[in-house]
Amino acid sequence: MAFWKASTNSTAKVALRPIVDIAMNPEFQPLADSLYWERVERARRLTPEQRLMAGPELFDYACTITLSALREQMPEASEAQLLEALRRRLAVKRNVEDIAA
């Protein structure tokens, strides 16, 4: 099952966008696109060493976002329960990757 699809904008750049559309005020879309492409350009300028270091930083960032979402979904949960829920999600992801390999 695909969760992402390729789309193009007016400058003919291809981007991956979530298939599930999140309501965004249309006037903010050009700004969001611009910020996205700035991040892409910055990433392209990274040295190999910087790219290697970016992996753990991106993982930490993704965990922070996931924990934030879990806090909203489980407002009564303790920090230990939230971390356990994060561990379960990571385990599911690893299992799916193992099956796909």
N, C-alpha and C positions, 0 to 999 in steps of 0.2 A: 504494500500500500504506500503510495507516495504522499508525503505531507507537504512537499514543495513543488512549485512549478516555475518554469522559466517564463519570464515576461520581458518585454522591451519597453523602453521609454522613448521619448521623441529624439534622443540623441543616439539611438540605435545601440545602446549598451544593453547587455543581457544581464538580468538579475534574478536571483531566486527569491520568490515571495511566498509567504504562507498561502496554502490553498484556502484555508479558513480565513475569510475576510474579516478583519477587525475594523469596526466602524471608526473611520478617521474623517475629521472635517476635511473636505477636499481642498480647502485653501492651505492646509498644512502639508499636503502631499509633496509639493515641489521642495519644501524645506527638508522634509524627511528624506527624499531622494538625494538631495544635495549633500546632506550629512552622511548618508550611506556611501556615496561615491568618494567623499573626502576620506572616509575611513579606508576604503579600498585602495585609494592612491597612497595613503600613508603606509598601509601594509605592504604594498609593492616596493616601497623604498627601503624596507627593513633589510638589514644584513642577515646572512644565514644564522649567525649567533643570536641576533635579536629575535628571529623567528622561532628558534629553539626555546628561548626564554618565554616567548609569548604563550606557548602551550599551557604551562601551569597557571599562568595569569588568567587565561581565558577559562580554564576549568574552574578556578576559584570564583570568577565572575559569574559563570553559569550556576554554580552552587548557591551563590548569594541570591541570585534571581529566583531560583527554585525554592530556596528557603523562605523568601518573601512571599511567594505564591502559596506555599504550604501554611504560612502563618495566617493568611487570609482565609484559606479553606478550613483550617483547624484552629480557630482563635483561642480555644481553651487548652490547647496542647502545651506541654512544657517544652523547654529547649531540648531536653533529651528525647522526647517523643518526636519532635520535628527532625532532629538529626537521624533518628531511626527511620523515619519516613523517607528522608533523603537517601539513606543507605539502601533502602528497599528499591527506590526508583533507579538508582545506579546499578543495582544487581539485575533488575529486569532488563535494563539497557544492555548490560554485558551478555546476558543470556540470549537476547535477540540477536546481538552481533555474532555470538558463537554459533547459533543456529544458521544464520545467513552465510557464514564462512564455509 
